[in-house]
Each structure stands twice: as structure tokens, then as C-alpha cells.
Amino acid sequence: MTAQDARQYAPATERNREPILEVLLQVLPERGTILEIASGTGEHAVFFASRLRDCVWLPTDVNPQLRASIIAWTEHNECDNVYAPQYLDVREPVWAVENGAFDWFLREPIIAIVNINMIHISPWSACVGLMAGAGRILKPGGILYLYGPFKQGGEHTAATNAAFDEYLRAENQQWGVRNLDDVVAVASAENLTLKQIYLMPANNLSVVFQRSV
């Protein structure tokens, strides 16, 4: 199998990548390492990295087939500012990127973390682990960016989100559209302050946190 053959496709990526990029251009620092959690196929990674040329993108995923897809997309797009994808499970107490395995970490600290469409298709413990890791890794002023559907005030923001929530919970009882207030509370416990909420297409939100002092 060639690298190109390993490329996988996520239809939602082409629909949401431009609106997400508009927000990232507003909230991400101009240069530094961006850690992406649950990068999936890698389509987002190569799209964003090719447009954020002063940043270096570090994709991660727990799925080896998806890591192979990320490599294939990176090679196909000839992206020279995308690191090789790494295994990372947010529920682990110490992430690989913080255990000294990468000598570049001291030279190029992670200035932001990007997580797209994960916390509703994973156990709540993944959200808790994500916030804990972001609290450990990000320096004061560092950015955590989340994208996906959320409840607000405990209520769904659209009928389509309610239906999606039912579908997710039927697939796995530990999945589901999260209440934003609960996410903010977990983030706050890790010194991550809610900075901005952006309304996005298809009843999704971009939620931006900043690491406080």
C-alpha cells in the first residue's frame, strides 16, 4: 500500500474547515507549535498547516489507521510544517508530548491545542483528560480551541442537535452532546478560562479557552 492509498476522507471536513480556519486565524498565536488532539483523517491538519505557515502542526490520534492517513495526506500535500502524527490518549495521566520523548518540546513549546469533534463521540473522561492535559502543557496565555455541537444552559440549541445526541447515545451510552456549562467548569478547574464562543454553521460552536496565570 502506498502512502497515497492510506488517505481517508471525512465529508464534514470540507464543510467546516473554512469557517474553523476563520476563527483559528483570530485566536491562535502567530507562530509556535499547535497540538491537535484526535486529528482523525489528517485533512484538517494539512489544510490548516498550509495556511498557518509560521506555525508547526503536531497531529495526534489513538487509531493507527488514522495516523497512517495523516502521514499520507501530509505527503500528498507536501506539508513541511506538519510533524509526524503521534499516539496520544487524553485520558492518560502524562501525555507523550510532555514526558521528554520529543527533544523539540523545550525549543518549540506548544502554544495552543486544537480539538475538533471529539468530546461528544468519546466518554466524558476524555473531556476531563483533555482539560487536565491542556492545564499541564499550556503556558499562561496558551489557547485551547474546541469545535463541535454543545448544549447551552442544559438545552439543545437545535432540533438537529437533539436528534444527533439521541443517535450518539444509541451508539454508545458514554457518548453524547455535552453541556457547555459542564465543559467550562472542568476547564476552569484546570486554570483554563473561557475566552470566546463563536457561532458556527450547522449548529456547532467554536469554544476558545485561555490558560490563566
C-alpha positions as a printed NumPy array, in Angstrom:
array([[  0.   ,   0.   ,   0.   ],
       [  1.361,   3.414,  -0.932],
       [  1.107,   6.438,   1.32 ],
       [ -1.463,   7.958,  -1.005],
       [ -3.62 ,   4.82 ,  -0.771],
       [ -3.783,   5.281,   3.003],
       [ -5.628,   8.596,   2.758],
       [ -9.047,   8.567,   4.381],
       [-11.818,  11.094,   3.912],
       [-14.227,  12.742,   6.352],
       [-17.044,  14.515,   4.456],
       [-17.604,  17.048,   7.242],
       [-14.053,  18.359,   6.857],
       [-14.676,  20.151,   3.583],
       [-17.838,  21.689,   5.012],
       [-16.342,  23.069,   8.21 ],
       [-12.659,  23.72 ,   7.505],
       [-13.07 ,  27.249,   6.119],
       [-15.267,  28.529,   8.988],
       [-12.923,  26.915,  11.518],
       [ -9.897,  28.473,   9.839],
       [-11.504,  31.921,  10.102],
       [-11.7  ,  31.501,  13.872],
       [ -8.229,  29.973,  14.204],
       [ -6.729,  32.939,  12.375],
       [ -8.284,  35.187,  15.021],
       [ -7.405,  33.239,  18.157],
       [ -4.159,  31.331,  17.571],
       [ -0.755,  32.906,  18.22 ],
       [  1.104,  33.848,  15.055],
       [  3.873,  31.259,  15.488],
       [  4.716,  28.169,  17.51 ],
       [  3.645,  24.53 ,  17.791],
       [ -0.064,  23.697,  17.565],
       [ -1.015,  20.35 ,  19.108],
       [ -4.088,  18.793,  17.529],
       [ -5.877,  16.17 ,  19.61 ],
       [ -7.831,  13.453,  17.752],
       [ -6.73 ,  14.588,  14.304],
       [ -8.738,  11.915,  12.509],
       [ -8.021,  11.584,   8.805],
       [ -5.47 ,  14.417,   8.758],
       [ -7.431,  16.558,   6.317],
       [ -7.815,  19.357,   8.839],
       [ -4.131,  19.183,   9.767],
       [ -2.829,  19.707,   6.241],
       [ -5.452,  22.351,   5.422],
       [ -4.734,  24.47 ,   8.486],
       [ -0.959,  23.971,   8.44 ],
       [ -0.745,  25.071,   4.8  ],
       [ -2.444,  28.336,   5.746],
       [ -0.676,  28.928,   9.063],
       [  2.812,  28.848,   7.648],
       [  4.553,  30.318,  10.699],
       [  3.137,  27.58 ,  12.921],
       [  4.071,  23.913,  13.136],
       [  1.221,  21.42 ,  13.384],
       [  1.542,  18.337,  15.607],
       [ -1.295,  15.876,  14.829],
       [ -2.206,  13.002,  17.142],
       [ -4.663,  10.135,  17.191],
       [ -5.152,   6.846,  19.025],
       [ -6.072,   5.   ,  15.826],
       [ -3.068,   3.672,  13.835],
       [ -5.045,   3.659,  10.575],
       [ -5.857,   7.316,  11.041],
       [ -2.215,   8.106,  11.823],
       [ -1.342,   6.404,   8.526],
       [ -3.93 ,   8.604,   6.813],
       [ -2.384,  11.707,   8.369],
       [  1.033,  10.719,   7.02 ],
       [ -0.456,  10.09 ,   3.588],
       [ -2.236,  13.45 ,   3.487],
       [  0.891,  15.235,   4.687],
       [  2.982,  13.648,   1.944],
       [  0.298,  14.192,  -0.692],
       [  0.088,  17.91 ,   0.142],
       [  3.862,  18.208,   0.643],
       [  3.386,  19.917,   4.003],
       [  6.733,  20.746,   5.562],
       [  5.275,  22.228,   8.744],
       [  3.413,  19.124,   9.939],
       [  5.133,  16.78 ,  12.389],
       [  4.722,  13.024,  12.077],
       [  1.493,  12.048,  13.856],
       [  1.817,  10.68 ,  17.377],
       [ -0.249,   8.365,  19.537],
       [ -1.995,  10.326,  22.263],
       [ -4.818,   9.246,  24.572],
       [ -6.039,  12.265,  26.517],
       [ -7.1  ,  10.037,  29.42 ],
       [ -3.514,   9.101,  30.227],
       [ -2.088,  10.965,  33.262],
       [  1.016,  12.01 ,  31.308],
       [  0.907,  12.601,  27.572],
       [  3.791,  11.536,  25.346],
       [  4.426,  15.142,  24.344],
       [  5.236,  16.054,  27.94 ],
       [  7.354,  13.087,  29.041],
       [ 10.602,  14.143,  27.387],
       [ 10.201,  11.907,  24.347],
       [ 10.416,  14.898,  21.999],
       [ 13.584,  16.96 ,  22.257],
       [ 11.942,  19.786,  20.306],
       [  9.468,  20.384,  23.128],
       [ 11.883,  22.586,  25.045],
       [ 12.808,  24.504,  21.897],
       [  9.318,  24.812,  20.439],
       [  6.761,  24.713,  23.259],
       [  3.138,  24.023,  22.458],
       [  1.345,  27.361,  22.336],
       [ -2.131,  26.073,  21.506],
       [ -4.218,  22.912,  21.45 ],
       [ -6.917,  22.285,  18.846],
       [ -9.621,  19.646,  19.306],
       [-12.348,  19.226,  16.703],
       [-15.402,  16.971,  17.05 ],
       [-14.107,  14.73 ,  19.825],
       [-15.751,  15.215,  23.171],
       [-19.239,  14.226,  22.001],
       [-18.002,  10.943,  20.464],
       [-15.91 ,   9.837,  23.422],
       [-16.541,   9.192,  27.132],
       [-16.802,  12.17 ,  29.46 ],
       [-13.436,  11.081,  30.878],
       [-11.887,  12.17 ,  27.579],
       [-13.104,  15.73 ,  28.116],
       [-11.765,  15.658,  31.671],
       [ -8.433,  14.308,  30.435],
       [ -8.246,  16.902,  27.674],
       [ -8.664,  19.741,  30.148],
       [ -6.155,  18.247,  32.569],
       [ -3.551,  17.872,  29.826],
       [ -4.153,  21.362,  28.498],
       [ -3.758,  22.709,  32.016],
       [ -0.427,  20.923,  32.367],
       [  1.016,  21.731,  28.946],
       [ -0.111,  25.227,  28.076],
       [  1.767,  28.153,  29.494],
       [ -0.153,  31.242,  30.673],
       [ -1.821,  32.796,  27.633],
       [ -1.901,  29.487,  25.731],
       [ -5.076,  28.68 ,  23.769],
       [ -7.355,  25.645,  23.806],
       [ -9.785,  25.555,  20.873],
       [-12.809,  23.236,  20.768],
       [-15.271,  22.734,  17.923],
       [-18.497,  20.77 ,  17.859],
       [-22.133,  20.704,  18.994],
       [-22.922,  21.72 ,  22.571],
       [-25.936,  22.166,  24.783],
       [-26.238,  25.607,  26.332],
       [-27.906,  26.037,  29.685],
       [-28.591,  22.308,  29.616],
       [-30.716,  22.609,  26.468],
       [-30.044,  21.671,  22.877],
       [-29.635,  24.647,  20.569],
       [-31.389,  22.971,  17.625],
       [-33.636,  20.008,  16.884],
       [-30.914,  18.523,  14.71 ],
       [-28.521,  18.52 ,  17.657],
       [-31.111,  16.783,  19.832],
       [-31.535,  14.094,  17.177],
       [-27.768,  13.773,  16.835],
       [-27.481,  13.387,  20.611],
       [-30.03 ,  10.549,  20.565],
       [-28.131,   8.847,  17.759],
       [-24.813,   9.12 ,  19.607],
       [-26.219,   7.731,  22.85 ],
       [-27.766,   4.817,  20.956],
       [-24.333,   4.069,  19.516],
       [-22.599,   4.32 ,  22.899],
       [-24.184,   5.312,  26.207],
       [-20.999,   7.16 ,  27.18 ],
       [-21.212,   9.467,  24.156],
       [-23.436,  12.487,  23.661],
       [-23.616,  16.224,  23.045],
       [-22.074,  17.884,  26.119],
       [-23.498,  20.712,  28.156],
       [-21.181,  23.662,  27.65 ],
       [-21.537,  24.739,  31.29 ],
       [-20.113,  21.373,  32.385],
       [-17.203,  21.681,  29.956],
       [-16.436,  25.204,  31.189],
       [-16.498,  24.011,  34.804],
       [-13.973,  21.252,  34.111],
       [-11.778,  23.697,  32.187],
       [-11.921,  26.25 ,  34.988],
       [-10.653,  23.649,  37.458],
       [ -7.53 ,  23.357,  35.272],
       [ -6.913,  27.128,  35.096],
       [ -8.476,  27.431,  31.65 ],
       [-10.695,  30.49 ,  31.299],
       [-13.49 ,  30.737,  28.734],
       [-12.419,  33.482,  26.34 ],
       [-14.892,  33.444,  23.453],
       [-17.739,  31.465,  21.886],
       [-18.312,  31.649,  18.132],
       [-21.5  ,  30.506,  16.408],
       [-20.612,  28.15 ,  13.556],
       [-22.515,  26.555,  10.667],
       [-24.734,  23.5  ,  11.242],
       [-25.458,  24.499,  14.857],
       [-21.903,  23.956,  16.048],
       [-19.782,  26.198,  18.252],
       [-16.171,  27.217,  18.399],
       [-15.231,  27.486,  22.075],
       [-11.959,  29.177,  22.98 ],
       [-10.231,  28.872,  26.345],
       [ -7.064,  30.589,  27.517],
       [ -4.643,  29.298,  30.135],
       [ -4.681,  31.71 ,  33.038],
       [ -1.72 ,  32.522,  35.248]])
